[in-house]
């Protein structure tokens, strides 16, 4: 860091101290892992002055008001587990963390709603809800460290969206801190209150580009009494036919994912079948009789199409899905894909077993594909990404690079957006953040 940058950092810290006390950690004192997370989100190799950790929403508001007065460019974060996802921010001077805003404001057990501050960890919240027999129906990446604000900002729902929908369907109220430090609210704390519904959708998946989420209210669901998973494995054509039949069968799995057969074999601790190409993994939850009836129907579908299957009972079920979720690692090239569900088997068939991993949600057509970080250094890797992106776009979808080495993100368009809404998005950005202080350059189209 140059002398001028050092002076600027000291001045920024001094102004913050005047406004909110000793809440800023100077960059040199930030832990190395936290530094890595922040720098993975920044376009130029110049670190911010500090990370600020407000203890209250009032302090968060004061910090953002000061940033607006001083025209500091701000990068919002929670614990930082997904901070490197998406585009690269430009010229960040201050990072604002909501990690200390970690209180459960209200858990209305009878109404099946919960209101929490944005810095609450997902894993901590799920443990508290489980004591009341309830859950927030998401299974995001890095669940042990991910914060509620972070998963909403990145719209990271996971496999459970098969049954419960995305985060946009679960957020029934929110509070955010605007660019000028003012607080804004939408929705409420009861499921029937739909005021501000569009604003809540807007903030879900906005990557901190329009405001800093400070408090959120969610609808909850009862925990299931019985859980069972079927792993169905075979060739592309047979799997494609089975998935199509399941889609029109009336079966209601809570999760139904497509993945490469080698990955499921590894997760089950078995040797891979050289003849198997891909797997359909379906999870059913509910009362015992209902789970039994649905799994038997799926078994018949698998048998009809000549597929092999394995049934996982309760003691294997939870562990299998946790291992599947843990496959996402912070040191990989991770891409989010979306396309017509019917095109998912063909995508899996294009991927090279052993060189990458994938988990695709067979109902929504969304999912992730992941390569080892070293793949980004290979000469033909951009062409590989281009092939997968072309398949997605040819089938009405997209490929977005979530995490990757900075050099790769600078060499290829991260979001892969080909729609016609950039003007609308730019106008929204202008209204919510007229001075481009919030995560500048990180979102679609460099917004």
ABEGO torsion letter per residue (X at the ends): XBAAAAAAAAAAAAAAAAAAEBABBBAAABBAAAAAAAAAABABBBBBABBBBBABAAAAAAAAAAAAAAGBBBBBBBAGAAAABEBBBBGBABBBBAAABABBABBBAAAGBBBBBAABBAAAAAAAAAAAGBBBBBBBBGAAABBAAAAAAAGBAEAAAAAAEBAAAABABBBBBBAAGBBBBBEBABAABABGAAAAAAABGAGGAAEBBABBBBBBBBBBABBBBBBBBEBAAAAAAAAAAAAAAGBBBABBBBBBAAAAAAAAGBBBBAABABBBBBBBBEBAAAAAAAAAAAAAAAAAAGBBBBBBBAAAAAAAAAAAAAABBAABBBBBBBBBAAAAAAAAAABBBGABBBBBBAAAGBEBBBBBAAAAABAAAAAAAAAAAAAAAAAGBBBBBABBBAAAAAABBAAGBABAAAAAAAAAAAAABAAGABGBGABBGGX
